[in-house]
Amino acid sequence: MDTTQHRSLRSLEGLNFFLADVQTGLGPFLAAYLASSGWNPGRVGYALTFGGLVAVVMQIPAGAVIDAVHHKRALLAVNLGVLVAGAFLLMGHLSPMTVYSAQFLIGGSGAFLAPTVAAITLGIVGAAAFDKQFGKNQAFNSAGNVFTALLVAYVSYKFGYRAIFVIAALLAIPAAVSLFAVDAKQIDYARARGSINDHGRTEAEGLFSLLKDGVLLCFLAAAFLFHLANAAMLPQLGEMLSKGSPKAAAPLMSACIIVTQLVITVTAASIGKRAAAKGRKPLLLLGFGVLPIRGVLYTLTHAAGALIAIQTLDGVANAIFGIVSILVVKDRTQGTGRFNIAAGSLATIVGIGAAMSTTIGGLLIQHLGYRASFLGLAGIAVLAFALLWLAVPETFSDPAASATPGTEVELLATKRAFAQ
């Protein structure tokens, strides 16, 4: 690795830290914010669902745009600015128009942020080194989430919920600095989309080729069920806590998020390495398996310490899914030139599941209570685990799936790693 590439990768890791997956933090805090402002669970669910639906509509077009655009740093910068605009709107009066406008901006920009970072990563390091570097990216991203959650805990307690959204705007400054410290010349356009590169000529298979991949389709279905069960759990916890003690809800939510992100920070790099050495499915089964356990445990206690401890399961599940799901997509699309649009399809499925989850969860709470809602979500999680176990085989069976197209040195290195 030359000095310029090393510097670009360190800047990329800094970018992941400061981006800090702001939407993950905004979702739970927005739910608690709206609930403490008098919005009932149904209205909260609809508002969160709207943001999720915007992201769903944008994911596949975003993937196509990321595949096509050569200037990926500029694309990321524009969408970072849109995200900040959404955060600023939430600092004002919480009318339905304001909340839904903010959700539109946040959902629309979120469809570009993480996928563009993944494409830049693939474009810099190539497929053979992607597993390891993507794991590092997620570790820095989660460390950023811990930092952000600590800030939010302090700021919300001292200055109220509105000040939370100042954090998102402030983090955009160092994120932009890190972004433009990445050398644009290091981002290979062909590699960034997982395409065939034959002596400088880039080709891409037709989109219909993705629809013929039964393994990919089954995995997308399992991912849908996973997020149908997962997405509503933490926001519901925030709503439940805010009803009993509004002032203490935000710090406790911050503690829950910190625990989740600490688990991801500590495990992400090793998950990337282990997925490259041992395969994807064992890790995925572990991640899917802890989700129903988490849902059941939420019904057994409201003690702050116990709820925070339960969040370690959330960290395990999200660390594995966030990393390994993208590696599965890479395995199934390597050489097709459709990595980003396939990743967009995964994000679309995830977004549909997450959007439906908050609505279903809100309605269950309204009619049956929090306990029934958590148990219902846990039941869906069991279905997700069963589908993954029975219908999705190991995708890392072919060592060539982790090699950069047309690069024999990387292919040989991958074969040796696979053999070990």
Salt bridges, closest charged atoms under 4 A:
GLU13 OE2 - ARG10 NH2 2.74
ASP131 OD2 - ARG280 NH1 2.84
ASP131 OD1 - LYS330 NZ 2.69
ASP198 OD1 - HIS199 NE2 3.56
ASP198 OD2 - ARG201 NH2 3.02
GLU203 OE2 - ARG201 NH1 1.73
ASP213 OD1 - ARG332 NH2 2.95
ASP314 OD1 - ARG294 NH1 3.01
ASP331 OD2 - ARG280 NE 2.76
